Amino acid sequence: MGNHQGVVIARTSAGADAPLPTLPTARTNLHAVENLRLGLVGCGAIAEWHAAALKHSQRTVVTACVDVSPERANKLAALTGGQACGSIAEAVEIGVDALAILVPHHLHESLVTEALEAGVHVALEKPMAPTVDACERILATAAKHNDRVFMLTENAQYWPEILIARDLVNNGAIGDLVTARSWHNFGITKEFYPTDQAWRFQQSAAGGGVALDTGSHWMRPLRMVLGEIDEIVAVTGRLWPQMEGESMVRSLCKFASGVVASFDVILATGAVGLQPHFQFTGSTGEIVISALGEVRLFDGKDWQGTVVGHGNYMDSYKGVWTDFEAAVLDGKPLEADARYSLGEVRAANAIVRSAATNTWQKVW
Ligand SMILES: NC(=O)c1ccc[n+]([C@@H]2O[C@H](COP(=O)([O-])OP(=O)(O)OC[C@H]3O[C@@H](n4cnc5c(N)ncnc54)[C@H](O)[C@@H]3O)[C@@H](O)[C@H]2O)c1
């Protein structure tokens, strides 16, 4: 996949590269075209993960890589075959049908607004914005441009193990849901926390701690299986002095159904063990999703349970692009409306309020 001397190269289903004529900058009838020209805005850590997922796409061609750091833009351009540039305006000049906004949280609102006003489809990384007010402003802008797709990129929506568990629960494999557990204990990596001054450590850029940031990927699956959260009680901790937001969350979430689940996220200071990521407990059995992607059903047939599936977190990023392509090119509704992601932002904000006040806090 790449752009070589005015000819867009797209992979065919046979895996071979086939030349296509260069497409004009502005296209209106996208449903009639085969390939989506995508610009990546922000060429940092997650852009590389998306670029890896996009290599499997038959329908998307990365045409532009935008970053304020030319070095990062050039690196991603070399990886994707897109053209490096420094602004959304330049990306539009190069020719894009859609932009993926992959920048620190405090820049989401301004860049997503610029992209929507440029008339392209937009995929915005989570969280939509740190505050509900900012999210509502973004949704209002998206509504003004409702002939364009606006997706909030929460890859957990496509996490294979979660989809298996959700189907099992919906099919009654463990009876009625009694409780659940979501656990994410992870370490600092240079990729996401490159220095002590990294934006994730700063409240002004991140808008919160692990509840708002990484926590969303462990909160979305709970909501997908258990429904909407009514209220939360939480205790938080700051394990990393350079991080202004919380780096540890221990919490209980009471769902509208009355079911209570625990939600724990810890940016650990040391090595971490392999606890299950999720446990769904029902009236007749239990589903356990291991940290290695195994889905095991305990339904009384075997005390060791039965392995009913295996997944890979990284495959969730492929699901993002399959869904976005289908929405833009085929007019299909997204798996989750962008507004649905406010549930994670509201839950994260409720966690912070609860920890500050030692009280249960309403999410909605
Ligand atoms: N879905 C996931 O699993 C996941 C994982 C990590 C990050 N994220 C999200 O992705 C977003 C980016 O996180 P990251 O870890 O990649 O950050 P990062 O710091 O690695 O990359 C951000 C990039 O944006 C660039 N940038 C800053 N201002 C810009 C501007 N005005 N125009 C263009 N580029 C600009 C920076 O130079 C940097 O290269 C955040 O919203 C984060 O929450 C999602």
PDBQT file of the ligand as one rigid body, heavy atoms in Angstrom, charges set to zero:
ROOT
HETATM    1  N1  LIG A 401      -6.947   2.849  21.653  1.00  0.00    +0.000 N 
HETATM    2  C1  LIG A 401      -5.824   2.656  22.337  1.00  0.00    +0.000 C 
HETATM    3  O1  LIG A 401      -5.471   1.551  22.674  1.00  0.00    +0.000 OA
HETATM    4  C2  LIG A 401      -4.958   3.837  22.644  1.00  0.00    +0.000 A 
HETATM    5  C3  LIG A 401      -3.659   3.621  23.118  1.00  0.00    +0.000 A 
HETATM    6  C4  LIG A 401      -2.851   4.741  23.299  1.00  0.00    +0.000 A 
HETATM    7  C5  LIG A 401      -3.319   5.999  23.046  1.00  0.00    +0.000 A 
HETATM    8  N2  LIG A 401      -4.604   6.169  22.635  1.00  0.00    +0.000 N 
HETATM    9  C6  LIG A 401      -5.141   7.516  22.380  1.00  0.00    +0.000 C 
HETATM   10  O2  LIG A 401      -4.504   8.026  21.213  1.00  0.00    +0.000 OA
HETATM   11  C7  LIG A 401      -4.270   9.437  21.362  1.00  0.00    +0.000 C 
HETATM   12  C8  LIG A 401      -2.789   9.709  21.185  1.00  0.00    +0.000 C 
HETATM   13  O3  LIG A 401      -2.027   8.981  22.133  1.00  0.00    +0.000 OA
HETATM   14  P1  LIG A 401      -0.526   8.520  21.825  1.00  0.00    +0.000 P 
HETATM   15  O4  LIG A 401      -0.164   7.572  22.899  1.00  0.00    +0.000 OA
HETATM   16  O5  LIG A 401      -0.399   8.059  20.439  1.00  0.00    +0.000 OA
HETATM   17  O6  LIG A 401       0.257   9.887  22.025  1.00  0.00    +0.000 OA
HETATM   18  P2  LIG A 401       1.700  10.253  21.450  1.00  0.00    +0.000 P 
HETATM   19  O7  LIG A 401       2.212  11.354  22.300  1.00  0.00    +0.000 OA
HETATM   20  O8  LIG A 401       2.525   9.040  21.294  1.00  0.00    +0.000 OA
HETATM   21  O9  LIG A 401       1.386  10.800  19.975  1.00  0.00    +0.000 OA
HETATM   22  C9  LIG A 401       0.700  11.990  19.763  1.00  0.00    +0.000 C 
HETATM   23  C10 LIG A 401       1.272  12.664  18.521  1.00  0.00    +0.000 C 
HETATM   24  O10 LIG A 401       0.485  13.814  18.227  1.00  0.00    +0.000 OA
HETATM   25  C11 LIG A 401       1.378  14.799  17.720  1.00  0.00    +0.000 C 
HETATM   26  N3  LIG A 401       0.737  16.112  17.754  1.00  0.00    +0.000 N 
HETATM   27  C12 LIG A 401       0.646  16.977  18.791  1.00  0.00    +0.000 A 
HETATM   28  N4  LIG A 401      -0.012  18.093  18.406  1.00  0.00    +0.000 NA
HETATM   29  C13 LIG A 401      -0.354  17.921  17.110  1.00  0.00    +0.000 A 
HETATM   30  C14 LIG A 401      -1.046  18.721  16.155  1.00  0.00    +0.000 A 
HETATM   31  N5  LIG A 401      -1.535  19.926  16.471  1.00  0.00    +0.000 N 
HETATM   32  N6  LIG A 401      -1.199  18.246  14.910  1.00  0.00    +0.000 NA
HETATM   33  C15 LIG A 401      -0.707  17.025  14.557  1.00  0.00    +0.000 A 
HETATM   34  N7  LIG A 401      -0.037  16.225  15.422  1.00  0.00    +0.000 NA
HETATM   35  C16 LIG A 401       0.135  16.665  16.686  1.00  0.00    +0.000 A 
HETATM   36  C17 LIG A 401       2.595  14.646  18.588  1.00  0.00    +0.000 C 
HETATM   37  O11 LIG A 401       3.754  15.270  18.027  1.00  0.00    +0.000 OA
HETATM   38  C18 LIG A 401       2.702  13.132  18.677  1.00  0.00    +0.000 C 
HETATM   39  O12 LIG A 401       3.500  12.593  17.645  1.00  0.00    +0.000 OA
HETATM   40  C19 LIG A 401      -4.842   9.800  22.737  1.00  0.00    +0.000 C 
HETATM   41  O13 LIG A 401      -6.185  10.188  22.588  1.00  0.00    +0.000 OA
HETATM   42  C20 LIG A 401      -4.789   8.483  23.498  1.00  0.00    +0.000 C 
HETATM   43  O14 LIG A 401      -5.718   8.373  24.570  1.00  0.00    +0.000 OA
HETATM   44  C21 LIG A 401      -5.418   5.113  22.408  1.00  0.00    +0.000 A 
ENDROOT
TORSDOF 0
